[in-house]
Every structure is written in structure tokens, then in C-alpha cells.
């Protein structure tokens, strides 16, 4: 009989206690998996949005905060605070390859909120690399029509020839864009001047996306832009860091919740092991009488608690995986989570996450077993046998 | 020079700190290799304490215990564990088998920490079970065995690492007369293989078979010892 078989037999001896202890660590690890995955997914979603935007520099209004930055990345409604006339001036700066204005407006289709983006069709198409699946893209900048993202078409069951009504005016859908995997898929696009006129806006835009020929010179370009207008100018990285700052506080909250669950599980293991030692004093005495050294007793109890960790890690990962899949639709309805984009909050299987969870679970359990194992190893054969 | 496998010199054992109880007082004895000895005396007079000190399960308050001329009273815990593992087998009155393990596995636990390979431990366990006529019970758990069978498994376990010395504390104390007879037969057979056996007992059947008889009263070894012819 191997020591591992011996240890396995021991923890299965009290099945009820085994199950409840395992449940403790399973819940701890499952919450760790679900909460940290949610946080990771939100983080990668935001990073993806920043990549999708494809900007080197973003020019925004003076009101500058992480939530405005988040709205830029998510392509959501923003106040029109950047004079459109500076678009040309920025584009004229030597080394700047494009200056693309965005006018993001909140509107609705079939009583469901959607973002309408006013764009310069040619510049935008070139910048985003769009193509259409049906219909034809805007032919001129004054065309009274809209192009819609692929997800918008599917969600509202729209096709070429249908009309959308904004501010009492009908706009035929002339193009459905090919899926990009970005926020473009869930938006509606209208030529900038048409949008401004329809919504009765002055000649302002929400923000300008700027691309440059050499990112090493970004600081110089930012200075040049700031010389033109008294606006907020950030790099894409600054914008991303700012938004990730919001996520940082969310991370801490989620980690604390997961941490509390793990600490509770650790104390569950300590309690189980201490009870097991009390109940098994006679057994410890017998083993010591037959020549088992203190180190071997210590090893037996550390292996037992480690085995709890291994099994709890496996079941915790599985439960976290399943629960996050079941709970994802509910979590994504939460306004705060939704405000961070449209993240997939379900756990995606990843080998590093799996091994991290198992390693962490075994480590926490083994550390929890240190004190009980030490107590067990300190028992002398006679103390163990006599006190039964 | 005689081959004394067990020797004690002026052995004392005191329990308690404020109120001291002298369990053993100035016990010196010598047991030759391959002998069959019994320790007798009234209950609570120190017989089991003496056996535990000889077996290195407990440390004397003063005095020394020699096993194979090694002073085990001065050894550290690890060395003492090695001596118990290699040289001494224990049989307890209450069998002390592990309830969640089979008869075979109970015997194997004794070998688990002696560096014996799993395969060797398994075949040794079966061999020992066969020796105590329990080869058909190797997969039975203690709850499925009768008292006499349990003690025979315990005897088999005590032999797992082929020790020179077997220390038995009331091995037949919990057995009916038939089971006692069976157990004794096995114990005497084991003695014939050259093992040194020391038994703490109230049983006159065992005592009358002893080559050396030590009587403990009030923690003292009564003189002279009786050596059976």
C-alpha cells in the first residue's frame, strides 16, 4: 500500500465531513475562478476596444475623466464638444496620417437604445477597413441614408431598403457592414453633416481619432495639436490606462470577495484536520509504535490537506466554469458591467487559469494543513495511545 | 558474556509534576536473546509502563534501557523510531488495528515507513496472514473480523518488519478461551522461530510457559525472578 492510497483512504473515512470540507474549498475556488475571469474578461474587452479604435491619439473635449474615456472606447454617446473645423487643421500637421471625427449620438431603434455615429464616410471606411455584405456604402457626404452594423441588422431584423426614423425623418438603410467583432457591429452610421443637421447640432463632433506616421514622435504631435486647440489630447495607451483604472478598483473588490471565500475554505480545512487529528490520536500512536517517524506523520497530514486542495481545485474550477456560464447573462445585465462594454463574463477555459487555480488551491490547503500536521507530529506514541 | 537483547538499569518512571506518581522504581533486568518472558503483577502496578519503556514508546524519568546494547533512552525521536521499526513489534490488548484498512493493509502500514517496496510489502502481508491462518481474510476490514482474528492480524502486523523482539501487552486479555488458545499457539510458534518475546499478562496459561518471569508490585521488580526449568 502506498502512502497516497493510505492518505486517500483517510480523507474518505468520514464521507460527510469530506464532502462538506470539499464544498468549502470548491466554493472558494469557484468564486475565485468566476470573479477573476469576469475581471480578466472585462479587461481584455476594454483592451480589445482600444485596439479596435485604431487610434494613436484621441482628441476630446475638455471634460476629461475615465468614464468619458470609456465612452470613447465603447463608441457610446458623448457630448459634441470638439469643433469640427480643427479636424482639417490636425490632418494638416506634418506626420499625421489621418484625423477622423466621430459624432456619437444616443438614439433608439424599436425602443431599444443604440448609438448613432456621424462619420466622414470615405475617411472612416479607409480607417476602419470596412466592407459591406449587402447594399452600397455612402456615395457622398450628404447622402440621407444610414449604414448599419451586422449585429444591428440581425438584432432588429433589418435589411437593405428598410427605413429608420430619427427625429421624424426617414432614412433608408443602404448598407449593412461586414462583421468586424468591434462596437461597429452594434452601431448605426450616418454621414456627419446629415447627422448634425438631423439632430440640430452645431458644427461640433464628439472626438477625433488621429493616426500618425511614427508613434515615437507622438509627444511632438500632441503638442502640435494642443497648439491648435485648447482640448484634451491623449494617446490610446493613456486612454486605456485610464479606463483600466476603473477596472482596477473593480478588481480589488472582486479579489477581496474571492479572498474571503478562500480564507473561509482554508479555515474549513484547518478545522477538519484538527478534528481528524483529535479523532485519530490512537491511529497516530499505532503508526508511531510501528516505527513511523514524526516527519512521516507530518507528511501524511500535509498530503491529506493537499489532497483536499487538489480535489477542491478541480471541482472549484468545474463549478466556477459552469456557474459563470449560467450566471453570465444575469451579470451582463448589470448596469455597471454593461457600462464597461459588452463583455463576455463567462469563464473561458484556459490552461494557465486551470493550473493557477489547482496550484493555488493545493498551496492554500497545504498551508492550512501545516499547523494541524505539526500538532499531529508532536504527539508521542504514548500520548496518542494513552489519550484514547 | 551472555547475549542480553534487553537490559534495563535502575529504571524509574514518575508521572505528574505537582503530585508525583512513581510508576516504576529502580527496575533493573536482563532478558536474553530468543527467550520467552512474562511480566506479571497486579493491575496498575507498572507492568505496562515497563513494557512501554522497553519498547521505546515512552522515556524513563531516570535509568537506562538497552536494546541490543544500544541505550535507547538517550536516542532522539527519529533514532528511536528506527529502533521500533527495525527491532521491535508491538501487540496491544485492544488490537489497535486501523478500522478503514483491510487486514493486509494494516500489516502493510508497518512496512510503509520502513522503505519496503509495495510489492514486497503485499507479499509479506499475505505470508504473515497465512502464518496466522487468516489467508482468506486479507481483504476483510476489522469490523468484519472476530476478536481472535483481530488479535492474530495484530500479531501478524507486529512481525511485519521481522523484528527480533515482540512486546505484547495483555495479548489475550480481550479474547474468549478458544481464541486465547489459538492466539497462544501462534505466539509460541513465533517464539520457536527465535524471536524474543516479552508478554505482560494476567494469564496463568501464558505465565507458566515463560522461561523468565518478572513480577512487578508497586512499581518495583520483585526478587528473585523465577526462571522456569
Interface residues (C-beta under 8 A of the other chain):
Chain A: X1 X2 X3 X6 X9 X10 X12 X13 X282 X283 X285 X286 X287 X288 X289 X290 X291 X292 X293 X294 X295 X296 X380 X381 X382 X385
Chain B: X52 X55 X57 X58 X77 X78 X81 X82 X84 X85 X86 X89 X90 X92 X96 X98 X100 X101 X105 X108 X109 X110 X112 X113 X114 X118 X121 X122 X157 X160 X161
